[in-house]
Amino acid sequence: MEMKPYPSYLGLLETGEFERRVSALYELMSPCRLCPHQCKVDRLKGEKGYCRVASKPVVASYGPHFGEERPLVGTSGSGAIFFTYCNMSCVFCQNWEISHLGEGDEIEVEDLAKIMLILQVWGCHNINLVTPTHQIAFIVHAIKIAAEKGLKLPIVYNCGGYESLETLQLLEGIIDIYMPDIKYMDEKVALKLSKVKGYPEIVKKAVLEMHRQVGDLVIEGGIAKRGLIIRHLVLPEDLSQTEEVIKFVAEEVSRETYFNLMDQYRPCGEAWKYPPLDRKINKDEWNRALALTKKYGLKRLDDRRARYWD
């Protein structure tokens, strides 16, 4: 794969390809086929489907974020924009007020572009799109406007992995860093806990497409510039099918994948209704998960959590 300069979206401005991508993404909203739910509602006419967002961006908050992976945070933070609602409905979501209750404000696309430029002025190392899938047409439109006014930061696509290949293909050359969370490898568990159908096959195809576009993570001067980061949250009693996730990443994606094995699960939202999600993971569960990364040869673990519990 020929590596292009980053951020790669600047090259699309010069050819006029960026405008075509924006138009194509808006076409996927009327009727809406942006994500695998394929709701087919006409969002451009104000109709709402699974994600409950119609024709304008809805943003909960933005600012430098220091809780992300080390290559994203650097010294000045990741420029996180938290988008309201989601195309998944995880019963244990740690951003419940935003994803389920709709905390946030509807804004104009031009305002979203201004937010991106503000984050750049504040010195953030990237624009981190948190839960972008259902709002990606607005987001790409805003990136184009911001790029025309001087935006030059890498774009991070921070998602739950429930993605449409058609949509992802329209993002090639626009997204610099893909950061999906592979949640499960059991279709019944995904349906019960995140209310999505066909998740395992969909997320695997999505991650492979992301890797095809951007490759393994490139870090320069300690800062991520381009590539794939995969997250996996370890759940109690292996509801997350951790071995199957790690095996897929190691054997089908790349053993050089930058992998964030996450130990911070805590009961949020309606997790108390779904035992054993009503408790944190224990030492044995974490150490087993971490040992699996070594078993399958994953070499690039996010170093804030790649440790055994004492």
C-alpha positions as CSV (number, residue, x, y, z in Angstrom):
1,M,0.0,0.0,0.0
2,E,1.4,3.4,-1.0
3,M,1.4,5.7,2.0
4,K,0.2,9.2,1.3
5,P,1.2,12.4,3.2
6,Y,-0.8,13.1,6.2
7,P,-3.2,14.6,6.9
8,S,-4.3,13.0,3.7
9,Y,-7.5,15.0,3.3
10,L,-5.6,18.1,2.3
11,G,-4.9,16.4,-1.1
12,L,-8.6,15.8,-1.7
13,L,-9.2,19.6,-1.5
14,E,-7.0,20.2,-4.5
15,T,-8.7,17.7,-6.8
16,G,-12.4,18.5,-6.0
17,E,-12.8,14.9,-4.7
18,F,-13.6,16.2,-1.2
19,E,-16.8,17.8,-2.5
20,R,-17.9,14.6,-4.2
21,R,-17.4,12.7,-1.0
22,V,-19.5,15.2,1.0
23,S,-22.3,14.9,-1.6
24,A,-22.2,11.1,-1.6
25,L,-22.4,10.9,2.2
26,Y,-25.4,13.2,2.3
27,E,-27.0,11.0,-0.4
28,L,-26.7,8.1,2.0
29,M,-28.9,10.0,4.5
30,S,-31.9,10.2,2.2
31,P,-33.0,7.5,2.7
32,C,-30.5,6.7,5.5
33,R,-28.0,3.9,4.8
34,L,-25.0,5.4,6.7
35,C,-24.7,2.4,9.0
36,P,-25.7,-1.3,9.1
37,H,-29.1,-0.5,10.6
38,Q,-30.2,0.7,7.2
39,C,-33.1,2.6,8.7
40,K,-34.1,4.1,5.3
41,V,-35.6,7.2,7.0
42,D,-35.2,10.5,5.1
43,R,-33.0,12.3,7.6
44,L,-32.6,15.3,5.3
45,K,-36.3,15.9,5.7
46,G,-36.2,15.7,9.5
47,E,-37.0,12.0,9.9
48,K,-35.2,10.1,12.7
49,G,-34.2,6.4,12.8
50,Y,-32.3,4.3,15.3
51,C,-29.7,7.1,16.1
52,R,-32.4,9.8,16.7
53,V,-30.4,12.4,14.8
54,A,-32.0,14.2,11.8
55,S,-30.4,16.8,9.5
56,K,-27.9,18.7,11.7
57,P,-25.0,17.9,14.0
58,V,-25.7,17.3,17.6
59,V,-22.6,17.8,19.9
60,A,-22.4,17.2,23.7
61,S,-18.9,18.7,24.4
62,Y,-15.4,19.3,23.0
63,G,-12.0,20.0,24.3
64,P,-8.5,18.6,25.0
65,H,-8.9,15.0,26.3
66,F,-6.1,13.4,28.3
67,G,-7.7,10.0,28.9
68,E,-7.0,8.6,25.5
69,E,-4.2,6.4,24.2
70,R,-0.7,7.9,24.8
71,P,0.1,8.6,21.1
72,L,-3.1,10.5,20.8
73,V,-2.7,12.5,24.0
74,G,0.9,13.6,23.7
75,T,1.6,16.7,25.7
76,S,-1.4,18.9,24.7
77,G,-4.2,16.4,24.6
78,S,-6.4,14.8,21.9
79,G,-9.0,17.2,20.5
80,A,-12.1,15.3,21.4
81,I,-15.6,16.1,20.0
82,F,-18.3,14.1,21.7
83,F,-21.3,13.5,19.4
84,T,-24.7,13.0,20.8
85,Y,-26.5,9.6,20.5
86,C,-25.0,6.5,18.9
87,N,-25.8,3.8,16.4
88,M,-25.3,1.2,19.2
89,S,-27.2,1.0,22.5
90,C,-24.8,-0.6,24.9
91,V,-26.5,-1.2,28.2
92,F,-23.3,-0.5,30.1
93,C,-22.2,2.7,28.2
94,Q,-20.0,5.0,30.2
95,N,-21.3,8.0,28.3
96,W,-24.9,7.1,29.0
97,E,-26.1,10.7,29.3
98,I,-24.8,11.5,25.9
99,S,-25.4,8.3,24.0
100,H,-28.8,7.3,25.5
101,L,-30.3,10.4,27.0
102,G,-29.3,12.8,24.2
103,E,-27.3,15.3,26.2
104,G,-26.0,17.9,23.7
105,D,-27.0,20.7,21.4
106,E,-27.9,20.8,17.7
107,I,-25.6,23.1,15.8
108,E,-24.8,24.1,12.3
109,V,-22.1,22.4,10.2
110,E,-20.2,25.7,10.1
111,D,-20.1,25.7,13.9
112,L,-18.7,22.2,13.9
113,A,-15.9,23.4,11.6
114,K,-15.2,26.2,14.0
115,I,-14.9,23.8,16.9
116,M,-12.2,21.8,14.9
117,L,-10.3,25.0,14.3
118,I,-10.5,26.0,17.9
119,L,-9.1,22.7,19.0
120,Q,-6.2,23.2,16.6
121,V,-5.6,26.7,18.1
122,W,-5.6,25.2,21.6
123,G,-2.7,22.9,20.5
124,C,-4.5,19.6,20.4
125,H,-2.6,16.9,18.4
126,N,-5.6,15.6,16.5
127,I,-9.4,15.9,16.0
128,N,-10.9,13.0,17.8
129,L,-14.4,12.2,16.6
130,V,-16.1,10.4,19.5
131,T,-19.1,8.3,18.2
132,P,-19.1,9.8,14.7
133,T,-20.8,7.0,12.7
134,H,-24.3,8.4,12.5
135,Q,-23.2,12.0,12.0
136,I,-20.4,11.4,9.6
137,A,-21.9,13.3,6.7
138,F,-22.0,16.5,8.7
139,I,-18.5,15.8,10.1
140,V,-16.9,15.3,6.7
141,H,-18.6,18.5,5.4
142,A,-17.2,20.3,8.5
143,I,-13.7,18.9,7.9
144,K,-13.8,20.3,4.4
145,I,-14.9,23.7,5.6
146,A,-12.2,23.7,8.3
147,A,-9.5,22.4,6.0
148,E,-10.2,25.3,3.6
149,K,-9.6,27.6,6.6
150,G,-6.3,26.0,7.7
151,L,-7.1,22.8,9.6
152,K,-4.2,20.4,9.3
153,L,-4.6,18.0,12.2
154,P,-5.0,14.2,11.8
155,I,-8.6,13.0,12.0
156,V,-9.4,10.2,14.5
157,Y,-12.5,8.1,13.8
158,N,-13.4,6.8,17.3
159,C,-16.2,4.3,17.0
160,G,-17.9,1.2,18.2
161,G,-17.1,-0.8,15.1
162,Y,-20.7,-1.2,13.8
163,E,-19.9,0.3,10.4
164,S,-21.1,0.2,6.8
165,L,-18.4,-0.7,4.2
166,E,-20.0,1.7,1.7
167,T,-19.7,4.5,4.2
168,L,-16.1,3.6,5.2
169,Q,-15.0,3.5,1.5
170,L,-16.2,7.1,1.2
171,L,-13.9,8.0,4.1
172,E,-10.7,6.8,2.5
173,G,-8.2,9.6,2.3
174,I,-10.2,11.7,4.9
175,I,-9.7,9.7,8.1
176,D,-6.1,9.4,9.2
177,I,-6.5,7.3,12.3
178,Y,-9.2,4.7,12.7
179,M,-9.9,3.7,16.4
180,P,-12.7,1.1,16.5
181,D,-13.7,-0.8,19.7
182,I,-14.2,-4.5,19.0
183,K,-16.7,-5.3,21.7
184,Y,-17.7,-8.9,21.2
185,M,-17.4,-12.0,18.9
186,D,-20.8,-13.5,19.9
187,E,-23.8,-12.3,17.9
188,K,-26.3,-13.1,20.7
189,V,-24.3,-11.2,23.3
190,A,-24.0,-8.2,20.9
191,L,-27.8,-8.2,20.3
192,K,-28.5,-8.5,24.0
193,L,-26.0,-6.0,25.3
194,S,-25.7,-3.5,22.5
195,K,-29.0,-4.0,20.5
196,V,-27.2,-4.5,17.2
197,K,-27.6,-7.4,14.7
198,G,-24.8,-9.2,13.0
199,Y,-22.1,-7.4,15.0
200,P,-19.2,-9.9,14.8
201,E,-19.1,-10.2,11.0
202,I,-19.8,-6.5,10.5
203,V,-17.0,-5.4,12.9
204,K,-14.5,-7.8,11.4
205,K,-15.2,-6.6,7.8
206,A,-15.1,-2.9,9.0
207,V,-11.7,-3.3,10.8
208,L,-10.1,-5.1,7.8
209,E,-11.3,-2.2,5.6
210,M,-9.9,0.4,8.0
211,H,-6.6,-1.4,8.1
212,R,-6.5,-1.6,4.3
213,Q,-7.0,2.2,4.1
214,V,-4.5,3.3,6.8
215,G,-2.3,0.4,7.8
216,D,-0.5,-0.1,11.1
217,L,-0.2,2.9,13.4
218,V,2.6,5.4,12.4
219,I,4.0,7.4,15.4
220,E,6.4,10.3,14.9
221,G,7.9,12.1,17.9
222,G,5.5,10.2,20.2
223,I,2.4,11.4,18.3
224,A,0.1,9.2,16.2
225,K,-0.1,10.4,12.6
226,R,-1.8,7.7,10.7
227,G,-3.0,4.1,11.1
228,L,-5.2,1.8,13.1
229,I,-5.7,1.6,16.8
230,I,-8.0,-1.2,18.2
231,R,-9.7,-1.0,21.6
232,H,-11.1,-4.0,23.5
233,L,-12.9,-3.6,26.8
234,V,-12.6,-6.7,29.0
235,L,-16.0,-7.6,30.5
236,P,-16.8,-9.8,33.5
237,E,-17.0,-13.6,32.9
238,D,-15.7,-13.1,29.4
239,L,-18.8,-11.6,27.9
240,S,-16.4,-9.8,25.6
241,Q,-15.0,-13.1,24.1
242,T,-11.5,-11.7,24.5
243,E,-9.6,-14.6,23.1
244,E,-11.6,-14.6,19.9
245,V,-11.1,-10.8,19.5
246,I,-7.3,-11.0,20.1
247,K,-7.0,-14.0,17.8
248,F,-8.8,-12.1,15.0
249,V,-6.6,-9.1,15.4
250,A,-3.3,-11.1,15.5
251,E,-4.1,-13.5,12.7
252,E,-6.3,-11.5,10.3
253,V,-5.4,-7.9,10.8
254,S,-1.7,-7.5,11.9
255,R,0.4,-8.5,14.9
256,E,1.8,-4.9,14.6
257,T,-1.7,-3.5,15.5
258,Y,-1.6,-0.9,18.2
259,F,-3.9,-2.6,20.7
260,N,-5.5,-1.1,23.8
261,L,-6.7,-3.8,26.1
262,M,-8.9,-2.0,28.6
263,D,-9.3,-2.9,32.2
264,Q,-11.6,0.0,33.3
265,Y,-15.0,-1.6,33.0
266,R,-17.4,-0.4,35.6
267,P,-21.2,-0.8,35.9
268,C,-22.9,2.2,34.2
269,G,-26.2,2.9,32.6
270,E,-28.5,-0.2,33.0
271,A,-25.6,-2.6,33.6
272,W,-27.1,-3.6,37.0
273,K,-30.0,-5.3,35.1
274,Y,-27.5,-7.7,33.3
275,P,-25.4,-9.7,35.8
276,P,-22.5,-10.2,35.8
277,L,-22.2,-6.7,34.3
278,D,-23.2,-5.4,37.7
279,R,-19.6,-5.7,38.9
280,K,-16.1,-4.7,37.8
281,I,-13.7,-7.3,36.4
282,N,-11.4,-9.0,38.8
283,K,-7.7,-9.6,38.9
284,D,-7.9,-13.1,37.4
285,E,-10.1,-11.9,34.5
286,W,-7.7,-9.1,33.7
287,N,-4.5,-11.2,33.9
288,R,-6.1,-13.9,31.7
289,A,-6.9,-11.3,29.1
290,L,-3.4,-9.8,29.2
291,A,-1.8,-13.2,28.9
292,L,-3.8,-13.8,25.7
293,T,-2.1,-10.8,24.0
294,K,1.2,-12.6,24.6
295,K,-0.1,-15.9,23.5
296,Y,-1.1,-14.5,20.1
297,G,1.9,-12.3,19.7
298,L,0.4,-8.8,19.8
299,K,3.4,-6.5,20.3
300,R,2.1,-3.0,20.6
301,L,-0.1,-2.7,23.7
302,D,-1.0,0.8,25.0
303,D,1.5,1.1,27.8
304,R,-0.8,2.7,30.3
305,R,-2.7,-0.6,30.9
306,A,-0.4,-3.3,29.6
307,R,0.4,-4.6,33.0
308,Y,-0.5,-7.5,35.3
309,W,-2.5,-6.7,38.5
310,D,-0.5,-7.4,41.7
